[in-house]
Amino acid sequence: MGDIQKQRAVGRIEVTNFEATPRIDGCVFTISEATVTEEFAGDLVGVGSMRLVMVDEPGGTAHFTGMERFQGKVGDRSGSFVFQNSGRLENGELQSEWRVITGSGTEELTGLRGEGGCTPAGYTLDYWFE
């Protein structure tokens, strides 16, 4: 088995749609389900569609976890993949961690593995193919 060649993708994300529905309310924390659509620019070019479970704190911080399906290009390869997206939104600043779900890559992204995340500076995804 040869050495795995890791690459780093960087860029920015724009949220184009966000819809949250409270599911458990009336206590100190509110639990909601959200659907989000994002447009990726940079080394990832395409659209992400995700479903999240969110917990909103009384002070405004939101914690979330969910699954996102990306469809588009990673570098010069086209296809789709799914990644777990978990993090928090605090004082208007997003911090999230991503983990590509093994076996979820399609077309030219078959075998994609990776991890990364998003901050106010943009996203990073360290990825490789197996």
C-alpha positions in Angstrom: 0.0 0.0 0.0 1.4 3.4 -1.0 1.5 6.6 0.9 -1.8 8.5 1.1 -1.5 11.9 -0.6 -3.5 14.4 1.5 -4.7 17.6 0.0 -6.2 20.7 1.5 -9.3 22.5 0.1 -10.1 26.1 1.2 -12.8 28.6 0.4 -16.0 30.2 1.6 -19.6 29.2 2.1 -22.7 31.3 1.6 -25.9 30.2 3.3 -28.7 30.6 0.7 -31.6 29.1 2.7 -32.2 28.4 6.4 -35.4 27.1 7.9 -35.7 26.1 11.5 -38.7 24.5 13.2 -38.8 24.3 17.0 -39.6 20.8 18.2 -39.1 21.1 22.0 -39.8 24.5 23.4 -41.0 25.9 26.7 -37.9 25.0 28.7 -34.6 26.9 29.2 -33.2 25.4 25.9 -35.1 25.1 22.6 -34.4 22.1 20.4 -35.1 22.7 16.7 -34.7 20.9 13.4 -33.3 22.9 10.5 -32.8 22.5 6.8 -30.0 24.5 5.3 -28.8 25.1 1.7 -25.3 26.5 1.1 -23.2 27.5 -1.9 -19.5 26.6 -1.8 -16.8 28.6 -3.5 -13.0 28.0 -3.7 -11.5 24.5 -3.9 -15.0 23.1 -3.3 -17.5 24.4 -5.9 -21.1 23.3 -5.5 -24.1 23.1 -3.3 -24.6 21.6 0.2 -27.9 20.5 1.6 -28.1 19.6 5.2 -30.4 18.6 8.0 -29.5 19.7 11.5 -30.7 19.3 15.1 -30.0 22.5 17.0 -30.1 23.5 20.6 -30.5 27.2 21.4 -29.2 28.5 24.7 -31.0 31.5 26.4 -27.9 33.7 25.8 -28.1 33.2 22.0 -25.5 30.5 21.5 -26.7 27.7 19.2 -25.2 24.2 19.1 -25.8 21.9 16.1 -25.1 18.6 14.6 -26.3 17.0 11.4 -25.5 15.5 8.0 -24.7 17.5 4.8 -24.7 16.3 1.2 -22.3 18.2 -1.0 -22.7 18.0 -4.8 -20.2 19.6 -7.1 -16.5 19.6 -7.6 -13.6 18.9 -5.2 -10.6 20.3 -7.1 -11.0 18.9 -10.6 -13.2 15.9 -9.6 -17.0 15.9 -9.8 -19.5 14.0 -7.7 -21.1 14.1 -4.3 -20.3 13.0 -0.7 -21.9 13.2 2.7 -20.2 14.7 5.8 -21.1 15.1 9.4 -21.2 18.8 10.4 -21.2 19.7 14.1 -20.4 22.9 15.9 -21.8 26.1 17.4 -22.8 29.6 16.4 -21.8 32.2 19.1 -22.0 36.0 18.9 -22.5 35.6 15.1 -19.4 33.5 14.6 -19.5 29.9 13.3 -17.1 27.2 14.5 -17.8 23.8 13.0 -16.1 20.4 12.5 -16.6 18.2 9.5 -16.0 14.5 8.9 -16.6 12.8 5.5 -18.7 9.7 5.9 -16.7 6.7 4.6 -18.1 5.2 1.4 -20.4 8.2 0.6 -18.4 9.6 -2.4 -20.0 9.1 -5.8 -18.7 9.4 -9.4 -15.1 10.9 -9.4 -15.3 11.4 -5.6 -15.6 7.6 -4.9 -13.2 6.7 -2.1 -13.1 10.3 -0.7 -12.1 10.6 2.9 -11.5 13.8 4.9 -12.0 16.1 7.8 -12.1 19.8 8.3 -14.5 22.6 9.3 -15.6 26.1 9.0 -14.7 29.3 10.9 -15.3 33.0 10.2 -12.2 32.9 7.9 -13.8 30.2 5.7 -13.7 26.4 5.4 -10.9 23.9 5.2 -11.1 20.3 4.2 -8.1 18.0 4.4 -8.9 15.1 2.1 -7.5 12.0 0.4 -8.7 9.1 -1.7 -8.6 5.4 -0.7 
